[in-house]
Amino acid sequence: MKKALNQMTVRHLGYVDFLDLARDLARDLGCIGVEVRNDLGRPLFDGVAPAEAGDMARSRGLRLLGMSEVYAFNTWSDEIRGKVETIIAGAVAAVAAIVLSSKNLTAQAGMGVMYELDAIAMAVIGGISLQGGRGSILGTVLGALIFGVIISGFTFLKLDAYY
C-alpha cells in the first residue's frame, strides 16, 4: 500500500521541514508523497511559489498529492468506526485495570467481576437513561463521585455493603 504524509499531522512544521520528514519516512516506511494543506492558518507552501514548491518535493523523491489521490485514506465507514471504538474500549479497560490493580496492590483474574453493575449504577445516578438517547460524560463523572461518597459513607459508618 502506498503511503502519503498529510501536513495536518505535523502542522507545526514549516513546508521545508515537512518535506524533510516525508523524505525520511519515504526511506523508512515507503512514503511516496505529501498532501499539503491550505487550512493551517498560513500561506500554502509557506509562501513559496508553487513551481518551486513542486521542485523542492521532487528533489526529495516525493510527489505532491491532491485530495483525490489520497481520498481512500480519508474516508470514514462503519467498519473503521467499529475498529476505533474497539481500540478506545481496550484502552479504557487497560486504564481501569491499572487503577484497580494499584488500588488493591495485586492483580488476579476475575478482579473486576460485578464491577459492571457498579458502573451501570454510577451512570444511572449521573443521569444516563437506560433506554438510551440521554446523558452526558459530566453527569457520569458526577454519578461516579456520588457513588464513591455513598460507598465511603457505608465504610465510615461500618455498614455491611450487602444491605
VMD Tcl script that draws the C-alpha trace (Angstrom):
set ca {
  {0.00 0.00 0.00}
  {1.31 3.41 -0.92}
  {1.52 5.97 1.87}
  {1.46 9.76 1.95}
  {2.10 12.20 4.78}
  {-0.70 14.68 5.45}
  {0.56 18.10 6.55}
  {-2.22 18.27 9.15}
  {-0.44 15.56 11.17}
  {2.60 17.78 11.69}
  {1.01 21.21 11.33}
  {3.72 22.88 13.41}
  {6.41 22.11 10.81}
  {7.19 24.53 8.03}
  {7.00 23.35 4.43}
  {10.73 22.54 4.08}
  {10.85 20.63 7.39}
  {7.63 18.83 6.41}
  {9.26 17.69 3.15}
  {12.40 16.57 5.01}
  {10.28 14.49 7.41}
  {8.38 12.94 4.48}
  {11.69 12.14 2.77}
  {12.86 10.30 5.90}
  {9.54 8.44 6.07}
  {9.90 7.55 2.39}
  {13.15 5.83 3.21}
  {11.83 4.10 6.36}
  {8.14 3.44 5.61}
  {7.67 3.76 1.89}
  {6.01 7.18 1.89}
  {5.58 8.28 -1.75}
  {4.41 11.83 -1.30}
  {2.85 14.60 0.72}
  {-0.59 16.14 0.97}
  {-0.06 19.85 1.52}
  {-2.91 21.63 3.31}
  {-4.30 25.13 2.83}
  {-6.27 25.16 6.09}
  {-3.41 25.56 8.57}
  {-3.77 29.30 9.06}
  {-0.73 30.19 6.94}
  {0.00 30.52 3.20}
  {0.10 27.36 1.09}
  {3.71 26.11 0.78}
  {4.58 28.79 3.40}
  {4.60 31.40 0.63}
  {6.97 29.52 -1.70}
  {5.95 29.73 -5.37}
  {4.03 26.57 -6.44}
  {6.55 25.63 -9.16}
  {9.44 25.96 -6.71}
  {7.49 24.01 -4.05}
  {6.95 21.19 -6.55}
  {10.66 21.18 -7.45}
  {11.55 21.01 -3.74}
  {9.30 17.97 -3.29}
  {10.58 16.21 -6.43}
  {14.22 16.82 -5.41}
  {13.46 14.78 -2.28}
  {11.85 11.98 -4.31}
  {8.31 12.93 -3.27}
  {5.07 13.70 -5.09}
  {2.61 16.44 -4.20}
  {-0.70 14.66 -3.83}
  {-4.14 16.18 -4.05}
  {-7.24 15.13 -2.12}
  {-8.48 12.95 -4.97}
  {-5.32 10.83 -4.79}
  {-5.49 10.25 -1.04}
  {-9.28 10.21 -0.68}
  {-9.30 6.49 0.09}
  {-7.21 7.18 3.19}
  {-9.54 9.95 4.39}
  {-12.84 8.09 4.18}
  {-14.85 7.08 7.23}
  {-17.00 4.00 7.39}
  {-18.89 1.93 9.93}
  {-16.09 -0.64 9.80}
  {-13.45 1.97 10.66}
  {-15.74 3.37 13.36}
  {-16.05 -0.10 14.89}
  {-12.28 -0.55 14.90}
  {-11.74 2.84 16.54}
  {-14.40 2.11 19.16}
  {-12.74 -1.24 19.90}
  {-9.34 0.41 20.33}
  {-10.80 3.07 22.65}
  {-12.67 0.45 24.69}
  {-9.46 -1.58 25.05}
  {-7.52 1.49 26.18}
  {-10.18 2.41 28.74}
  {-10.26 -1.19 30.02}
  {-6.47 -1.16 30.36}
  {-6.53 2.07 32.37}
  {-9.29 0.67 34.59}
  {-7.26 -2.50 35.17}
  {-4.20 -0.46 36.13}
  {-6.23 1.68 38.54}
  {-7.90 -1.36 40.12}
  {-4.59 -3.22 40.44}
  {-2.87 -0.22 42.02}
  {-5.79 0.25 44.45}
  {-5.65 -3.37 45.61}
  {-1.86 -3.76 45.23}
  {-2.47 -7.04 43.42}
  {-3.84 -8.39 40.16}
  {-5.89 -11.54 39.75}
  {-8.11 -12.94 37.06}
  {-11.71 -12.00 37.75}
  {-10.94 -8.96 39.93}
  {-13.42 -6.84 38.03}
  {-16.31 -9.28 38.26}
  {-19.53 -7.48 39.27}
  {-17.94 -4.04 38.83}
  {-20.08 -3.65 35.72}
  {-23.14 -3.26 37.93}
  {-21.37 -0.52 39.88}
  {-20.56 1.19 36.58}
  {-24.20 0.99 35.48}
  {-25.33 2.38 38.86}
  {-22.85 5.27 38.55}
  {-24.09 6.08 35.06}
  {-27.75 6.00 36.14}
  {-27.06 8.18 39.19}
  {-25.34 10.58 36.78}
  {-28.46 10.85 34.63}
  {-27.83 8.34 31.85}
  {-31.09 6.86 30.56}
  {-31.21 3.07 30.49}
  {-33.36 3.38 27.37}
  {-30.64 5.35 25.61}
  {-30.50 8.73 23.95}
  {-29.91 10.87 27.02}
  {-26.94 11.61 29.28}
  {-23.56 13.26 29.43}
  {-19.98 12.49 30.38}
  {-20.09 15.14 33.12}
  {-23.20 13.51 34.57}
  {-21.48 10.13 34.57}
  {-18.43 11.55 36.34}
  {-20.68 13.20 38.92}
  {-22.56 9.91 39.31}
  {-19.25 8.13 39.96}
  {-18.32 10.72 42.59}
  {-21.70 10.42 44.31}
  {-21.45 6.62 44.22}
  {-17.97 6.81 45.73}
  {-19.23 9.06 48.53}
  {-22.06 6.60 49.27}
  {-19.67 3.62 49.41}
  {-17.22 5.60 51.58}
  {-20.11 6.56 53.87}
  {-21.06 2.91 54.24}
  {-17.47 2.09 55.17}
  {-17.24 5.03 57.60}
  {-20.50 4.03 59.32}
  {-19.34 0.39 59.42}
  {-22.42 -0.73 57.48}
  {-22.30 -4.00 55.65}
  {-22.04 -3.31 51.93}
  {-24.53 -6.12 51.20}
  {-27.53 -4.32 52.78}
}
mol new
graphics top color blue
foreach p $ca { graphics top sphere $p radius 0.5 }
foreach p [lrange $ca 0 end-1] q [lrange $ca 1 end] { graphics top cylinder $p $q radius 0.2 }
display resetview
